[in-house]
Amino acid sequence: MTGAARGIGAAIATAFAAAGANVLATDILAGELQSLHKPDDASGGSIETDVLDVIDENDIRRCVERRERMGRPFDIFIHVAGGVLGQKRKPLEDVTGAEWDRIYDVNTKGAFLVARAVVPAMKRNRQGKIILISSGAGLGISLTGIQAYASAKAAQIGLTRQLAHELGPFGINVNAVAPGFLRTSPDYERQWASYGEAGQQAMIGEIPLRRIGRPEDIANAVLFLASPLAGWITGQTLSVDGGPTS
């Protein structure tokens, strides 16, 4: 899985290892990867870590081939890497091409590149699960106001549908999860702080379940989609956001 160093990714890695999976947790944030909680021995699961840049094709090839040489090809791929990458809201006419590309590359191109690398083994084994972490921004508008982020998350949902159609005959399920707002990174903490106490309470008041999400909420949804319980679900985007808002 990608984007595993903190927040949603760390929660997913921890949950899968606790459920008995052998997890390869990757991220570009080498230092934070080392703080991942290792499962207890009774779970039977494990977490290995590797520094990976999801837009570096050579780095992806190295990572996947190393795993396959060990006789442990990927049967589940979860793409969490992404986010707004430190960018802030600005008018469309002030957004540079480089700013747009940086968000699109990690969120969407990265999902494509890593999926492309792991799919051959899944095809040979006639089974696999691919789960992309999109966002409520991909289904509506983004509270961040960042045009590239909203577009990239919508593109992930389109990629999910297309890959599901293509890979279904090989026994590969492809789905997405669209989280609501979570305080899972410095970027989102800054966004949360910008609302002030009144704005924060107003946001919570609009959520039917009256709380913002936790990383574990997303991890539980991903566990479901990766399990046999979701064997006849593909091409879908599961909103995990506390309920629809007005």
N, C-alpha and C positions, 0 to 999 in steps of 0.2 A: 504494500500500500504506500501511497505517497502522502506528503503533508502530515506526517505522524508525530512531529516533535511536540505539539501542544494542542490545546483546545479539543476540537472535534476529532482530529486525527489521533491524538493520544488516547482519548476515551475509546475510540474504536479499536485501536491496537490492544489496549488493556482488556477490553471486553472479549475480543476474539481469543486472546491467549487464555483468559480465565475459562472460556468454553472449550478449551482443548486444542485450539489451532496453533500451528507453527507459523508465526507472523514474521515477515520481513518488513520492518518499519523503516521507511526512508524519508529523508527531508534534506533540504539544503542547509538547515540550521544544525550543524554538527553538535554544538555544545548542548543544546536542549534535548537532542535525541537521547543523550546519556542519562537523562533524568526520568525516562519512562519507567513506570512501575513494572517490575518483572513478576510473572505469575508465581503462585506458590506451587510446590512440587506436586501437590495432589491433583492439580488441574490437568496435568499432562501436556499443557501448552507451553509455548516458548515465544520469546521476542528476541529476534536478532535485529541489529540496526545497520544501516548503510547510508552514507551521504550520497544523495542523488539529485542532480539537476534535471528536472523533467523536460527541459527544452534542449538538452544536449544529447543528440542521438547516439554518440559514441558512449557516453556515460550510461545511457539506458541499456545499450547492447551489452556492455561490460557486466552490468548488474544482473540482467536476465540470463546471460550465458553462464555466468558463475553459478547461479542457482541451479541451472539445468545440468551443469557438469557434476553437481553434487547429487544428482538424481532426485531433485525436489522442484519440479516445474510448478509454476503457479496455476492453481485451479480457481482462485478468487483474486480479482484485482479491484481495489478500491482507490479511487482518485479523490483525494481531499485537497491537494495542493492548489493554492489560488488565493482569493481574497482581493483586496484593493491595493495591496503592496505599498502602503504608505501614502497613496495619492489622496487628494482631497477634492471636494466639489469645486468646479469652476465652470464658467460659461462655455458652451460648445466651441465658440470661435477661439477660445484660449487653449484648447486641448491640443497638444502636439501629437504627431503621428507616432513618435517614440513612446509616449505615455500610453496611447491606445494599444500599441503592439505589446507592450510589456504585460499589461493585464490580460490581453487575449492569449498571449503565448502560454502563460503559466496555467490559466484556468481551462482553456479549450485545446490549444495545440498540444499542451502537455498530456492531456487526457488521451488525445488521438495517438500521440507517439508511443506512450507506454502501452496502450491497448494493442497497438499494431505489433509490438514486440512480444507480448504474452499470448496473443491469440493462436499462433501456430500450434503450440503445445496443447492448448485447450481443444483445438480442432482434432488433433491426433487422438486425444483421450475421449472425444465426443461428449465433453461436459465442461462447464465452467460458469462462473458468475462474474459479471462486471457491474460495478455500482459506482456511479459518479455522484459526488456531492455538489449539487447545484445550489439553488437559493430561491426563496420566495421572490427575489428580484428577477429571476428568470421567468416567472409566471405573471408578474405584474410590473410594478416599477420599483426602483431601488431607493430605499431611504437614504442611501449614501449620496444620491444625486450624481453618481459617477457613470457616465454614459457607457464606457467600455465595459464596466463591471456588469451592468444590467444586460448588455448585449451578449457578453461572453457566457453568462449564466443561462440565458435563453438558448444560445448555441449549444451548450452542453445538453440541454433537453432535446434539441433536434438531433444531435449526435446519438443520444440514447435511443431514440426511436429508430433511426436508420440502422444502427448496429444491431438492434434487436431483430429487425427484419432480415438482415443479412446473415446473422450468426445463429438464429433460431434453429435452422435445419441441422446444425452441428451440436445441438444440445446445450447451447450457451445462452444463458439468460442475461439480459442487459437492462438495468433499471437505474433510476436516479432518485435521490432524496433531496427535497427542497426545504431546508430549515428556515424557520423564522429567525428573528433577531436573537443572537447570543453574544454574550460578552466573552469572546474566546481569543482575542488578540489585542495587542496595543492599539491597533486601528479602531477596533470596535469599542474598546474602553474609552477612547477619545470621543467617539461618536456618542456614546452613552452619556458621558460627562457634559457634552455640549447641549444636551436637552435641559439640564438643570433639574432640580427636584420636581418641579411642577410638570415639566415635560415627561419625565420618567414615569411619574404616577399616571399621567394621561395615557401614555403608551400601554402600561400594564392594564389600565381600565378598559382599553379597547380589545384586549385579548380575552376571549370567552373563559379560558381557564385561569385568568388573572395572575399570570406570572410569565416572565420571559423564559426561554428555554435553557436547558443545561446540556453540556456535551453528551451526557449519558442518554438523554432522550434521543439524540441522533444515532448513537451507537446501537441502541435497542432496535431501531428501525432497520439499520444496516444488517444486524444479526438476523433479523427476520427475512430480509430479501436474499441473504446468502444461504438460508437454510432450506431443507427439503419442503418446508411448509409453503414456500413461495415458488414451488417447482413449475407452476402453470401461470406465472406472472412474468411478463417481459414487455419492454417498451414503455413502461409506466414511470410516472414521477409521483412519488409519495410526499405529500406536504406534511411536515412535522413542525407545527407552528402554534400550537395551542388553540387552534380554531380560526375560522374565517372572521375577518374584521370587516367593518362597513366601508 
